[in-house]
Amino acid sequence: MTNNGSNWNAIMQYSFLHVFANDGVIDHDELQMLQRLALQDGAVDDKERDVLTRVFARVNPQTVDPVVWDEIQRFKTQFGIA
C-alpha cells in the first residue's frame, strides 16, 4: 500500500509513540515535528488533515502550554484542520 506522498501514517505513528505514549500532551518540539511531517511535501492533504484533527482533539487549553495551544490553533486555521 502506498501513501502517494502523504505522511498521514508517519504523523499517526509519531503522535502515538512520541506524544501520547510519553506524557499525553503536545509540547513545542512535538508540534514542530507534526507540522514538519504534514508539510514535508508542501501541503496538508486530506488524510494528514484527518489524522491531525484526531491528534489535536486529544488536547485542550488546560493540557498544553498556552503558546503551543495558540500555534495549534493557527496551524489548524491555516490548513483547514477541524
mmCIF file of the N, C-alpha and C atoms, coordinates in Angstrom:
data_MODEL
# 
_entry.id   MODEL 
# 
loop_
_atom_site.group_PDB 
_atom_site.id 
_atom_site.type_symbol 
_atom_site.label_atom_id 
_atom_site.label_alt_id 
_atom_site.label_comp_id 
_atom_site.label_asym_id 
_atom_site.label_entity_id 
_atom_site.label_seq_id 
_atom_site.pdbx_PDB_ins_code 
_atom_site.Cartn_x 
_atom_site.Cartn_y 
_atom_site.Cartn_z 
_atom_site.occupancy 
_atom_site.B_iso_or_equiv 
_atom_site.pdbx_formal_charge 
_atom_site.auth_seq_id 
_atom_site.auth_comp_id 
_atom_site.auth_asym_id 
_atom_site.auth_atom_id 
_atom_site.pdbx_PDB_model_num 
ATOM 1   N N  . MET A 1 1  ? 0.842   -1.182 0.000  1.00 0.00 ? 1  MET A N  1 
ATOM 2   C CA . MET A 1 1  ? 0.000   0.000  0.000  1.00 0.00 ? 1  MET A CA 1 
ATOM 3   C C  . MET A 1 1  ? 0.882   1.238  0.000  1.00 0.00 ? 1  MET A C  1 
ATOM 4   N N  . THR A 1 2  ? 0.613   2.161  -0.887 1.00 0.00 ? 2  THR A N  1 
ATOM 5   C CA . THR A 1 2  ? 1.388   3.388  -0.995 1.00 0.00 ? 2  THR A CA 1 
ATOM 6   C C  . THR A 1 2  ? 0.641   4.549  -0.359 1.00 0.00 ? 2  THR A C  1 
ATOM 7   N N  . ASN A 1 3  ? 1.388   5.501  0.144  1.00 0.00 ? 3  ASN A N  1 
ATOM 8   C CA . ASN A 1 3  ? 0.783   6.685  0.742  1.00 0.00 ? 3  ASN A CA 1 
ATOM 9   C C  . ASN A 1 3  ? 0.683   7.826  -0.258 1.00 0.00 ? 3  ASN A C  1 
ATOM 10  N N  . ASN A 1 4  ? 1.168   7.614  -1.498 1.00 0.00 ? 4  ASN A N  1 
ATOM 11  C CA . ASN A 1 4  ? 1.112   8.636  -2.545 1.00 0.00 ? 4  ASN A CA 1 
ATOM 12  C C  . ASN A 1 4  ? 1.659   9.970  -2.070 1.00 0.00 ? 4  ASN A C  1 
ATOM 13  N N  . GLY A 1 5  ? 2.787   9.947  -1.345 1.00 0.00 ? 5  GLY A N  1 
ATOM 14  C CA . GLY A 1 5  ? 3.405   11.171 -0.872 1.00 0.00 ? 5  GLY A CA 1 
ATOM 15  C C  . GLY A 1 5  ? 2.830   11.704 0.417  1.00 0.00 ? 5  GLY A C  1 
ATOM 16  N N  . SER A 1 6  ? 1.781   11.107 0.904  1.00 0.00 ? 6  SER A N  1 
ATOM 17  C CA . SER A 1 6  ? 1.153   11.553 2.142  1.00 0.00 ? 6  SER A CA 1 
ATOM 18  C C  . SER A 1 6  ? 1.925   11.014 3.345  1.00 0.00 ? 6  SER A C  1 
ATOM 19  N N  . ASN A 1 7  ? 2.076   11.838 4.360  1.00 0.00 ? 7  ASN A N  1 
ATOM 20  C CA . ASN A 1 7  ? 2.739   11.416 5.588  1.00 0.00 ? 7  ASN A CA 1 
ATOM 21  C C  . ASN A 1 7  ? 1.739   11.097 6.695  1.00 0.00 ? 7  ASN A C  1 
ATOM 22  N N  . TRP A 1 8  ? 0.492   10.815 6.356  1.00 0.00 ? 8  TRP A N  1 
ATOM 23  C CA . TRP A 1 8  ? -0.520  10.581 7.373  1.00 0.00 ? 8  TRP A CA 1 
ATOM 24  C C  . TRP A 1 8  ? -0.114  9.468  8.332  1.00 0.00 ? 8  TRP A C  1 
ATOM 25  N N  . ASN A 1 9  ? 0.480   8.403  7.806  1.00 0.00 ? 9  ASN A N  1 
ATOM 26  C CA . ASN A 1 9  ? 0.859   7.282  8.650  1.00 0.00 ? 9  ASN A CA 1 
ATOM 27  C C  . ASN A 1 9  ? 2.015   7.666  9.581  1.00 0.00 ? 9  ASN A C  1 
ATOM 28  N N  . ALA A 1 10 ? 2.979   8.400  9.071  1.00 0.00 ? 10 ALA A N  1 
ATOM 29  C CA . ALA A 1 10 ? 4.094   8.858  9.906  1.00 0.00 ? 10 ALA A CA 1 
ATOM 30  C C  . ALA A 1 10 ? 3.594   9.798  11.000 1.00 0.00 ? 10 ALA A C  1 
ATOM 31  N N  . ILE A 1 11 ? 2.639   10.658 10.682 1.00 0.00 ? 11 ILE A N  1 
ATOM 32  C CA . ILE A 1 11 ? 2.060   11.564 11.674 1.00 0.00 ? 11 ILE A CA 1 
ATOM 33  C C  . ILE A 1 11 ? 1.360   10.759 12.764 1.00 0.00 ? 11 ILE A C  1 
ATOM 34  N N  . MET A 1 12 ? 0.585   9.783  12.360 1.00 0.00 ? 12 MET A N  1 
ATOM 35  C CA . MET A 1 12 ? -0.140  8.959  13.319 1.00 0.00 ? 12 MET A CA 1 
ATOM 36  C C  . MET A 1 12 ? 0.837   8.199  14.215 1.00 0.00 ? 12 MET A C  1 
ATOM 37  N N  . GLN A 1 13 ? 1.828   7.566  13.624 1.00 0.00 ? 13 GLN A N  1 
ATOM 38  C CA . GLN A 1 13 ? 2.799   6.818  14.412 1.00 0.00 ? 13 GLN A CA 1 
ATOM 39  C C  . GLN A 1 13 ? 3.556   7.729  15.369 1.00 0.00 ? 13 GLN A C  1 
ATOM 40  N N  . TYR A 1 14 ? 4.019   8.867  14.883 1.00 0.00 ? 14 TYR A N  1 
ATOM 41  C CA . TYR A 1 14 ? 4.754   9.794  15.738 1.00 0.00 ? 14 TYR A CA 1 
ATOM 42  C C  . TYR A 1 14 ? 3.888   10.263 16.896 1.00 0.00 ? 14 TYR A C  1 
ATOM 43  N N  . SER A 1 15 ? 2.647   10.626 16.601 1.00 0.00 ? 15 SER A N  1 
ATOM 44  C CA . SER A 1 15 ? 1.795   11.172 17.655 1.00 0.00 ? 15 SER A CA 1 
ATOM 45  C C  . SER A 1 15 ? 1.532   10.150 18.756 1.00 0.00 ? 15 SER A C  1 
ATOM 46  N N  . PHE A 1 16 ? 1.335   8.909  18.388 1.00 0.00 ? 16 PHE A N  1 
ATOM 47  C CA . PHE A 1 16 ? 1.013   7.917  19.412 1.00 0.00 ? 16 PHE A CA 1 
ATOM 48  C C  . PHE A 1 16 ? 2.248   7.315  20.075 1.00 0.00 ? 16 PHE A C  1 
ATOM 49  N N  . LEU A 1 17 ? 3.371   7.296  19.393 1.00 0.00 ? 17 LEU A N  1 
ATOM 50  C CA . LEU A 1 17 ? 4.587   6.756  20.000 1.00 0.00 ? 17 LEU A CA 1 
ATOM 51  C C  . LEU A 1 17 ? 5.354   7.796  20.807 1.00 0.00 ? 17 LEU A C  1 
ATOM 52  N N  . HIS A 1 18 ? 5.366   9.032  20.335 1.00 0.00 ? 18 HIS A N  1 
ATOM 53  C CA . HIS A 1 18 ? 6.187   10.054 20.980 1.00 0.00 ? 18 HIS A CA 1 
ATOM 54  C C  . HIS A 1 18 ? 5.389   11.076 21.777 1.00 0.00 ? 18 HIS A C  1 
ATOM 55  N N  . VAL A 1 19 ? 4.197   11.360 21.357 1.00 0.00 ? 19 VAL A N  1 
ATOM 56  C CA . VAL A 1 19 ? 3.410   12.392 22.036 1.00 0.00 ? 19 VAL A CA 1 
ATOM 57  C C  . VAL A 1 19 ? 2.577   11.770 23.151 1.00 0.00 ? 19 VAL A C  1 
ATOM 58  N N  . PHE A 1 20 ? 1.643   10.914 22.789 1.00 0.00 ? 20 PHE A N  1 
ATOM 59  C CA . PHE A 1 20 ? 0.671   10.434 23.756 1.00 0.00 ? 20 PHE A CA 1 
ATOM 60  C C  . PHE A 1 20 ? 1.181   9.278  24.617 1.00 0.00 ? 20 PHE A C  1 
ATOM 61  N N  . ALA A 1 21 ? 2.097   8.479  24.116 1.00 0.00 ? 21 ALA A N  1 
ATOM 62  C CA . ALA A 1 21 ? 2.659   7.417  24.948 1.00 0.00 ? 21 ALA A CA 1 
ATOM 63  C C  . ALA A 1 21 ? 3.596   7.998  25.997 1.00 0.00 ? 21 ALA A C  1 
ATOM 64  N N  . ASN A 1 22 ? 4.165   9.149  25.702 1.00 0.00 ? 22 ASN A N  1 
ATOM 65  C CA . ASN A 1 22 ? 5.111   9.798  26.601 1.00 0.00 ? 22 ASN A CA 1 
ATOM 66  C C  . ASN A 1 22 ? 4.394   10.441 27.781 1.00 0.00 ? 22 ASN A C  1 
ATOM 67  N N  . ASP A 1 23 ? 3.647   11.515 27.514 1.00 0.00 ? 23 ASP A N  1 
ATOM 68  C CA . ASP A 1 23 ? 3.003   12.233 28.614 1.00 0.00 ? 23 ASP A CA 1 
ATOM 69  C C  . ASP A 1 23 ? 1.589   12.700 28.293 1.00 0.00 ? 23 ASP A C  1 
ATOM 70  N N  . GLY A 1 24 ? 1.116   12.382 27.103 1.00 0.00 ? 24 GLY A N  1 
ATOM 71  C CA . GLY A 1 24 ? -0.260  12.709 26.750 1.00 0.00 ? 24 GLY A CA 1 
ATOM 72  C C  . GLY A 1 24 ? -0.521  14.125 26.320 1.00 0.00 ? 24 GLY A C  1 
ATOM 73  N N  . VAL A 1 25 ? 0.528   14.921 26.192 1.00 0.00 ? 25 VAL A N  1 
ATOM 74  C CA . VAL A 1 25 ? 0.366   16.299 25.741 1.00 0.00 ? 25 VAL A CA 1 
ATOM 75  C C  . VAL A 1 25 ? 1.321   16.583 24.592 1.00 0.00 ? 25 VAL A C  1 
ATOM 76  N N  . ILE A 1 26 ? 1.069   17.662 23.905 1.00 0.00 ? 26 ILE A N  1 
ATOM 77  C CA . ILE A 1 26 ? 1.932   18.086 22.804 1.00 0.00 ? 26 ILE A CA 1 
ATOM 78  C C  . ILE A 1 26 ? 2.771   19.250 23.301 1.00 0.00 ? 26 ILE A C  1 
ATOM 79  N N  . ASP A 1 27 ? 4.095   19.084 23.234 1.00 0.00 ? 27 ASP A N  1 
ATOM 80  C CA . ASP A 1 27 ? 4.961   20.204 23.580 1.00 0.00 ? 27 ASP A CA 1 
ATOM 81  C C  . ASP A 1 27 ? 5.419   20.885 22.290 1.00 0.00 ? 27 ASP A C  1 
ATOM 82  N N  . HIS A 1 28 ? 6.180   21.950 22.433 1.00 0.00 ? 28 HIS A N  1 
ATOM 83  C CA . HIS A 1 28 ? 6.600   22.751 21.270 1.00 0.00 ? 28 HIS A CA 1 
ATOM 84  C C  . HIS A 1 28 ? 7.357   21.912 20.245 1.00 0.00 ? 28 HIS A C  1 
ATOM 85  N N  . ASP A 1 29 ? 8.325   21.116 20.692 1.00 0.00 ? 29 ASP A N  1 
ATOM 86  C CA . ASP A 1 29 ? 9.124   20.306 19.763 1.00 0.00 ? 29 ASP A CA 1 
ATOM 87  C C  . ASP A 1 29 ? 8.273   19.258 19.061 1.00 0.00 ? 29 ASP A C  1 
ATOM 88  N N  . GLU A 1 30 ? 7.352   18.653 19.794 1.00 0.00 ? 30 GLU A N  1 
ATOM 89  C CA . GLU A 1 30 ? 6.471   17.651 19.186 1.00 0.00 ? 30 GLU A CA 1 
ATOM 90  C C  . GLU A 1 30 ? 5.549   18.285 18.151 1.00 0.00 ? 30 GLU A C  1 
ATOM 91  N N  . LEU A 1 31 ? 5.046   19.468 18.451 1.00 0.00 ? 31 LEU A N  1 
ATOM 92  C CA . LEU A 1 31 ? 4.198   20.165 17.481 1.00 0.00 ? 31 LEU A CA 1 
ATOM 93  C C  . LEU A 1 31 ? 4.987   20.501 16.224 1.00 0.00 ? 31 LEU A C  1 
ATOM 94  N N  . GLN A 1 32 ? 6.214   20.977 16.394 1.00 0.00 ? 32 GLN A N  1 
ATOM 95  C CA . GLN A 1 32 ? 7.042   21.288 15.234 1.00 0.00 ? 32 GLN A CA 1 
ATOM 96  C C  . GLN A 1 32 ? 7.262   20.052 14.369 1.00 0.00 ? 32 GLN A C  1 
ATOM 97  N N  . MET A 1 33 ? 7.479   18.903 14.995 1.00 0.00 ? 33 MET A N  1 
ATOM 98  C CA . MET A 1 33 ? 7.674   17.678 14.230 1.00 0.00 ? 33 MET A CA 1 
ATOM 99  C C  . MET A 1 33 ? 6.402   17.288 13.488 1.00 0.00 ? 33 MET A C  1 
ATOM 100 N N  . LEU A 1 34 ? 5.248   17.394 14.128 1.00 0.00 ? 34 LEU A N  1 
ATOM 101 C CA . LEU A 1 34 ? 3.981   17.104 13.451 1.00 0.00 ? 34 LEU A CA 1 
ATOM 102 C C  . LEU A 1 34 ? 3.790   18.026 12.254 1.00 0.00 ? 34 LEU A C  1 
ATOM 103 N N  . GLN A 1 35 ? 4.120   19.290 12.426 1.00 0.00 ? 35 GLN A N  1 
ATOM 104 C CA . GLN A 1 35 ? 3.993   20.252 11.330 1.00 0.00 ? 35 GLN A CA 1 
ATOM 105 C C  . GLN A 1 35 ? 4.965   19.910 10.203 1.00 0.00 ? 35 GLN A C  1 
ATOM 106 N N  . ARG A 1 36 ? 6.207   19.572 10.548 1.00 0.00 ? 36 ARG A N  1 
ATOM 107 C CA . ARG A 1 36 ? 7.197   19.205 9.529  1.00 0.00 ? 36 ARG A CA 1 
ATOM 108 C C  . ARG A 1 36 ? 6.742   17.997 8.728  1.00 0.00 ? 36 ARG A C  1 
ATOM 109 N N  . LEU A 1 37 ? 6.227   16.985 9.426  1.00 0.00 ? 37 LEU A N  1 
ATOM 110 C CA . LEU A 1 37 ? 5.743   15.788 8.731  1.00 0.00 ? 37 LEU A CA 1 
ATOM 111 C C  . LEU A 1 37 ? 4.593   16.136 7.791  1.00 0.00 ? 37 LEU A C  1 
ATOM 112 N N  . ALA A 1 38 ? 3.656   16.933 8.274  1.00 0.00 ? 38 ALA A N  1 
ATOM 113 C CA . ALA A 1 38 ? 2.485   17.285 7.461  1.00 0.00 ? 38 ALA A CA 1 
ATOM 114 C C  . ALA A 1 38 ? 2.872   18.122 6.249  1.00 0.00 ? 38 ALA A C  1 
ATOM 115 N N  . LEU A 1 39 ? 3.869   18.962 6.400  1.00 0.00 ? 39 LEU A N  1 
ATOM 116 C CA . LEU A 1 39 ? 4.234   19.897 5.322  1.00 0.00 ? 39 LEU A CA 1 
ATOM 117 C C  . LEU A 1 39 ? 5.453   19.460 4.525  1.00 0.00 ? 39 LEU A C  1 
ATOM 118 N N  . GLN A 1 40 ? 5.880   18.237 4.706  1.00 0.00 ? 40 GLN A N  1 
ATOM 119 C CA . GLN A 1 40 ? 7.079   17.765 4.015  1.00 0.00 ? 40 GLN A CA 1 
ATOM 120 C C  . GLN A 1 40 ? 6.978   17.931 2.501  1.00 0.00 ? 40 GLN A C  1 
ATOM 121 N N  . ASP A 1 41 ? 5.797   17.736 1.957  1.00 0.00 ? 41 ASP A N  1 
ATOM 122 C CA . ASP A 1 41 ? 5.611   17.896 0.511  1.00 0.00 ? 41 ASP A CA 1 
ATOM 123 C C  . ASP A 1 41 ? 5.022   19.258 0.156  1.00 0.00 ? 41 ASP A C  1 
ATOM 124 N N  . GLY A 1 42 ? 4.920   20.148 1.149  1.00 0.00 ? 42 GLY A N  1 
ATOM 125 C CA . GLY A 1 42 ? 4.445   21.499 0.893  1.00 0.00 ? 42 GLY A CA 1 
ATOM 126 C C  . GLY A 1 42 ? 2.953   21.708 1.068  1.00 0.00 ? 42 GLY A C  1 
ATOM 127 N N  . ALA A 1 43 ? 2.222   20.653 1.385  1.00 0.00 ? 43 ALA A N  1 
ATOM 128 C CA . ALA A 1 43 ? 0.769   20.770 1.543  1.00 0.00 ? 43 ALA A CA 1 
ATOM 129 C C  . ALA A 1 43 ? 0.288   19.776 2.586  1.00 0.00 ? 43 ALA A C  1 
ATOM 130 N N  . VAL A 1 44 ? -0.867  20.066 3.157  1.00 0.00 ? 44 VAL A N  1 
ATOM 131 C CA . VAL A 1 44 ? -1.520  19.134 4.080  1.00 0.00 ? 44 VAL A CA 1 
ATOM 132 C C  . VAL A 1 44 ? -2.673  18.495 3.307  1.00 0.00 ? 44 VAL A C  1 
ATOM 133 N N  . ASP A 1 45 ? -2.551  17.193 3.049  1.00 0.00 ? 45 ASP A N  1 
ATOM 134 C CA . ASP A 1 45 ? -3.598  16.521 2.279  1.00 0.00 ? 45 ASP A CA 1 
ATOM 135 C C  . ASP A 1 45 ? -4.739  16.059 3.199  1.00 0.00 ? 45 ASP A C  1 
ATOM 136 N N  . ASP A 1 46 ? -5.776  15.516 2.611  1.00 0.00 ? 46 ASP A N  1 
ATOM 137 C CA . ASP A 1 46 ? -6.963  15.124 3.377  1.00 0.00 ? 46 ASP A CA 1 
ATOM 138 C C  . ASP A 1 46 ? -6.668  14.069 4.441  1.00 0.00 ? 46 ASP A C  1 
ATOM 139 N N  . LYS A 1 47 ? -5.827  13.096 4.119  1.00 0.00 ? 47 LYS A N  1 
ATOM 140 C CA . LYS A 1 47 ? -5.503  12.055 5.102  1.00 0.00 ? 47 LYS A CA 1 
ATOM 141 C C  . LYS A 1 47 ? -4.710  12.650 6.267  1.00 0.00 ? 47 LYS A C  1 
ATOM 142 N N  . GLU A 1 48 ? -3.754  13.518 5.952  1.00 0.00 ? 48 GLU A N  1 
ATOM 143 C CA . GLU A 1 48 ? -2.974  14.177 7.004  1.00 0.00 ? 48 GLU A CA 1 
ATOM 144 C C  . GLU A 1 48 ? -3.883  15.059 7.860  1.00 0.00 ? 48 GLU A C  1 
ATOM 145 N N  . ARG A 1 49 ? -4.788  15.760 7.208  1.00 0.00 ? 49 ARG A N  1 
ATOM 146 C CA . ARG A 1 49 ? -5.744  16.627 7.908  1.00 0.00 ? 49 ARG A CA 1 
ATOM 147 C C  . ARG A 1 49 ? -6.605  15.801 8.863  1.00 0.00 ? 49 ARG A C  1 
ATOM 148 N N  . ASP A 1 50 ? -7.043  14.640 8.416  1.00 0.00 ? 50 ASP A N  1 
ATOM 149 C CA . ASP A 1 50 ? -7.875  13.765 9.250  1.00 0.00 ? 50 ASP A CA 1 
ATOM 150 C C  . ASP A 1 50 ? -7.109  13.288 10.486 1.00 0.00 ? 50 ASP A C  1 
ATOM 151 N N  . VAL A 1 51 ? -5.875  12.849 10.304 1.00 0.00 ? 51 VAL A N  1 
ATOM 152 C CA . VAL A 1 51 ? -5.075  12.378 11.428 1.00 0.00 ? 51 VAL A CA 1 
ATOM 153 C C  . VAL A 1 51 ? -4.788  13.530 12.388 1.00 0.00 ? 51 VAL A C  1 
ATOM 154 N N  . LEU A 1 52 ? -4.426  14.692 11.851 1.00 0.00 ? 52 LEU A N  1 
ATOM 155 C CA . LEU A 1 52 ? -4.144  15.839 12.710 1.00 0.00 ? 52 LEU A CA 1 
ATOM 156 C C  . LEU A 1 52 ? -5.390  16.282 13.475 1.00 0.00 ? 52 LEU A C  1 
ATOM 157 N N  . THR A 1 53 ? -6.544  16.186 12.862 1.00 0.00 ? 53 THR A N  1 
ATOM 158 C CA . THR A 1 53 ? -7.792  16.507 13.560 1.00 0.00 ? 53 THR A CA 1 
ATOM 159 C C  . THR A 1 53 ? -7.947  15.614 14.785 1.00 0.00 ? 53 THR A C  1 
ATOM 160 N N  . ARG A 1 54 ? -7.686  14.327 14.614 1.00 0.00 ? 54 ARG A N  1 
ATOM 161 C CA . ARG A 1 54 ? -7.802  13.385 15.731 1.00 0.00 ? 54 ARG A CA 1 
ATOM 162 C C  . ARG A 1 54 ? -6.728  13.630 16.790 1.00 0.00 ? 54 ARG A C  1 
ATOM 163 N N  . VAL A 1 55 ? -5.530  13.958 16.363 1.00 0.00 ? 55 VAL A N  1 
ATOM 164 C CA . VAL A 1 55 ? -4.445  14.238 17.312 1.00 0.00 ? 55 VAL A CA 1 
ATOM 165 C C  . VAL A 1 55 ? -4.774  15.483 18.128 1.00 0.00 ? 55 VAL A C  1 
ATOM 166 N N  . PHE A 1 56 ? -5.138  16.569 17.448 1.00 0.00 ? 56 PHE A N  1 
ATOM 167 C CA . PHE A 1 56 ? -5.400  17.827 18.144 1.00 0.00 ? 56 PHE A CA 1 
ATOM 168 C C  . PHE A 1 56 ? -6.647  17.752 19.026 1.00 0.00 ? 56 PHE A C  1 
ATOM 169 N N  . ALA A 1 57 ? -7.566  16.859 18.713 1.00 0.00 ? 57 ALA A N  1 
ATOM 170 C CA . ALA A 1 57 ? -8.768  16.701 19.534 1.00 0.00 ? 57 ALA A CA 1 
ATOM 171 C C  . ALA A 1 57 ? -8.444  16.109 20.908 1.00 0.00 ? 57 ALA A C  1 
ATOM 172 N N  . ARG A 1 58 ? -7.276  15.535 21.050 1.00 0.00 ? 58 ARG A N  1 
ATOM 173 C CA . ARG A 1 58 ? -6.894  14.894 22.316 1.00 0.00 ? 58 ARG A CA 1 
ATOM 174 C C  . ARG A 1 58 ? -6.284  15.867 23.313 1.00 0.00 ? 58 ARG A C  1 
ATOM 175 N N  . VAL A 1 59 ? -6.096  17.122 22.902 1.00 0.00 ? 59 VAL A N  1 
ATOM 176 C CA . VAL A 1 59 ? -5.536  18.124 23.815 1.00 0.00 ? 59 VAL A CA 1 
ATOM 177 C C  . VAL A 1 59 ? -6.495  19.299 23.929 1.00 0.00 ? 59 VAL A C  1 
ATOM 178 N N  . ASN A 1 60 ? -6.303  20.094 24.956 1.00 0.00 ? 60 ASN A N  1 
ATOM 179 C CA . ASN A 1 60 ? -7.131  21.277 25.154 1.00 0.00 ? 60 ASN A CA 1 
ATOM 180 C C  . ASN A 1 60 ? -6.287  22.348 25.829 1.00 0.00 ? 60 ASN A C  1 
ATOM 181 N N  . PRO A 1 61 ? -6.825  23.556 25.982 1.00 0.00 ? 61 PRO A N  1 
ATOM 182 C CA . PRO A 1 61 ? -6.015  24.649 26.541 1.00 0.00 ? 61 PRO A CA 1 
ATOM 183 C C  . PRO A 1 61 ? -5.489  24.369 27.949 1.00 0.00 ? 61 PRO A C  1 
ATOM 184 N N  . GLN A 1 62 ? -6.123  23.477 28.670 1.00 0.00 ? 62 GLN A N  1 
ATOM 185 C CA . GLN A 1 62 ? -5.660  23.158 30.017 1.00 0.00 ? 62 GLN A CA 1 
ATOM 186 C C  . GLN A 1 62 ? -4.532  22.126 30.031 1.00 0.00 ? 62 GLN A C  1 
ATOM 187 N N  . THR A 1 63 ? -4.329  21.414 28.919 1.00 0.00 ? 63 THR A N  1 
ATOM 188 C CA . THR A 1 63 ? -3.328  20.345 28.908 1.00 0.00 ? 63 THR A CA 1 
ATOM 189 C C  . THR A 1 63 ? -2.057  20.697 28.147 1.00 0.00 ? 63 THR A C  1 
ATOM 190 N N  . VAL A 1 64 ? -2.043  21.831 27.468 1.00 0.00 ? 64 VAL A N  1 
ATOM 191 C CA . VAL A 1 64 ? -0.829  22.228 26.745 1.00 0.00 ? 64 VAL A CA 1 
ATOM 192 C C  . VAL A 1 64 ? -0.442  23.651 27.125 1.00 0.00 ? 64 VAL A C  1 
ATOM 193 N N  . ASP A 1 65 ? 0.804   23.969 26.879 1.00 0.00 ? 65 ASP A N  1 
ATOM 194 C CA . ASP A 1 65 ? 1.307   25.314 27.112 1.00 0.00 ? 65 ASP A CA 1 
ATOM 195 C C  . ASP A 1 65 ? 0.496   26.292 26.262 1.00 0.00 ? 65 ASP A C  1 
ATOM 196 N N  . PRO A 1 66 ? 0.177   27.471 26.783 1.00 0.00 ? 66 PRO A N  1 
ATOM 197 C CA . PRO A 1 66 ? -0.611  28.451 26.022 1.00 0.00 ? 66 PRO A CA 1 
ATOM 198 C C  . PRO A 1 66 ? 0.000   28.821 24.673 1.00 0.00 ? 66 PRO A C  1 
ATOM 199 N N  . VAL A 1 67 ? 1.309   28.900 24.609 1.00 0.00 ? 67 VAL A N  1 
ATOM 200 C CA . VAL A 1 67 ? 1.968   29.223 23.338 1.00 0.00 ? 67 VAL A CA 1 
ATOM 201 C C  . VAL A 1 67 ? 1.755   28.098 22.330 1.00 0.00 ? 67 VAL A C  1 
ATOM 202 N N  . VAL A 1 68 ? 1.851   26.863 22.785 1.00 0.00 ? 68 VAL A N  1 
ATOM 203 C CA . VAL A 1 68 ? 1.621   25.703 21.922 1.00 0.00 ? 68 VAL A CA 1 
ATOM 204 C C  . VAL A 1 68 ? 0.158   25.671 21.482 1.00 0.00 ? 68 VAL A C  1 
ATOM 205 N N  . TRP A 1 69 ? -0.759  25.945 22.398 1.00 0.00 ? 69 TRP A N  1 
ATOM 206 C CA . TRP A 1 69 ? -2.180  25.969 22.055 1.00 0.00 ? 69 TRP A CA 1 
ATOM 207 C C  . TRP A 1 69 ? -2.449  26.991 20.948 1.00 0.00 ? 69 TRP A C  1 
ATOM 208 N N  . ASP A 1 70 ? -1.877  28.183 21.094 1.00 0.00 ? 70 ASP A N  1 
ATOM 209 C CA . ASP A 1 70 ? -2.060  29.223 20.070 1.00 0.00 ? 70 ASP A CA 1 
ATOM 210 C C  . ASP A 1 70 ? -1.502  28.779 18.726 1.00 0.00 ? 70 ASP A C  1 
ATOM 211 N N  . GLU A 1 71 ? -0.345  28.138 18.727 1.00 0.00 ? 71 GLU A N  1 
ATOM 212 C CA . GLU A 1 71 ? 0.252   27.662 17.481 1.00 0.00 ? 71 GLU A CA 1 
ATOM 213 C C  . GLU A 1 71 ? -0.596  26.552 16.856 1.00 0.00 ? 71 GLU A C  1 
ATOM 214 N N  . ILE A 1 72 ? -1.143  25.672 17.664 1.00 0.00 ? 72 ILE A N  1 
ATOM 215 C CA . ILE A 1 72 ? -2.042  24.628 17.144 1.00 0.00 ? 72 ILE A CA 1 
ATOM 216 C C  . ILE A 1 72 ? -3.239  25.283 16.468 1.00 0.00 ? 72 ILE A C  1 
ATOM 217 N N  . GLN A 1 73 ? -3.825  26.287 17.101 1.00 0.00 ? 73 GLN A N  1 
ATOM 218 C CA . GLN A 1 73 ? -4.989  26.964 16.536 1.00 0.00 ? 73 GLN A CA 1 
ATOM 219 C C  . GLN A 1 73 ? -4.644  27.653 15.212 1.00 0.00 ? 73 GLN A C  1 
ATOM 220 N N  . ARG A 1 74 ? -3.482  28.303 15.151 1.00 0.00 ? 74 ARG A N  1 
ATOM 221 C CA . ARG A 1 74 ? -3.047  28.950 13.898 1.00 0.00 ? 74 ARG A CA 1 
ATOM 222 C C  . ARG A 1 74 ? -2.854  27.914 12.790 1.00 0.00 ? 74 ARG A C  1 
ATOM 223 N N  . PHE A 1 75 ? -2.192  26.801 13.139 1.00 0.00 ? 75 PHE A N  1 
ATOM 224 C CA . PHE A 1 75 ? -1.936  25.752 12.158 1.00 0.00 ? 75 PHE A CA 1 
ATOM 225 C C  . PHE A 1 75 ? -3.249  25.159 11.647 1.00 0.00 ? 75 PHE A C  1 
ATOM 226 N N  . LYS A 1 76 ? -4.170  24.895 12.569 1.00 0.00 ? 76 LYS A N  1 
ATOM 227 C CA . LYS A 1 76 ? -5.472  24.365 12.167 1.00 0.00 ? 76 LYS A CA 1 
ATOM 228 C C  . LYS A 1 76 ? -6.204  25.319 11.232 1.00 0.00 ? 76 LYS A C  1 
ATOM 229 N N  . THR A 1 77 ? -6.208  26.577 11.562 1.00 0.00 ? 77 THR A N  1 
ATOM 230 C CA . THR A 1 77 ? -6.889  27.572 10.724 1.00 0.00 ? 77 THR A CA 1 
ATOM 231 C C  . THR A 1 77 ? -6.234  27.685 9.356  1.00 0.00 ? 77 THR A C  1 
ATOM 232 N N  . GLN A 1 78 ? -4.919  27.767 9.346  1.00 0.00 ? 78 GLN A N  1 
ATOM 233 C CA . GLN A 1 78 ? -4.188  27.941 8.090  1.00 0.00 ? 78 GLN A CA 1 
ATOM 234 C C  . GLN A 1 78 ? -4.399  26.782 7.121  1.00 0.00 ? 78 GLN A C  1 
ATOM 235 N N  . PHE A 1 79 ? -4.525  25.571 7.649  1.00 0.00 ? 79 PHE A N  1 
ATOM 236 C CA . PHE A 1 79 ? -4.597  24.392 6.775  1.00 0.00 ? 79 PHE A CA 1 
ATOM 237 C C  . PHE A 1 79 ? -5.945  23.677 6.812  1.00 0.00 ? 79 PHE A C  1 
ATOM 238 N N  . GLY A 1 80 ? -6.960  24.314 7.352  1.00 0.00 ? 80 GLY A N  1 
ATOM 239 C CA . GLY A 1 80 ? -8.316  23.766 7.323  1.00 0.00 ? 80 GLY A CA 1 
ATOM 240 C C  . GLY A 1 80 ? -8.473  22.476 8.108  1.00 0.00 ? 80 GLY A C  1 
ATOM 241 N N  . ILE A 1 81 ? -7.828  22.420 9.259  1.00 0.00 ? 81 ILE A N  1 
ATOM 242 C CA . ILE A 1 81 ? -7.907  21.235 10.111 1.00 0.00 ? 81 ILE A CA 1 
ATOM 243 C C  . ILE A 1 81 ? -8.999  21.489 11.148 1.00 0.00 ? 81 ILE A C  1 
ATOM 244 N N  . ALA A 1 82 ? -9.915  20.562 11.267 1.00 0.00 ? 82 ALA A N  1 
ATOM 245 C CA . ALA A 1 82 ? -11.039 20.733 12.195 1.00 0.00 ? 82 ALA A CA 1 
ATOM 246 C C  . ALA A 1 82 ? -10.603 20.657 13.633 1.00 0.00 ? 82 ALA A C  1 
# 
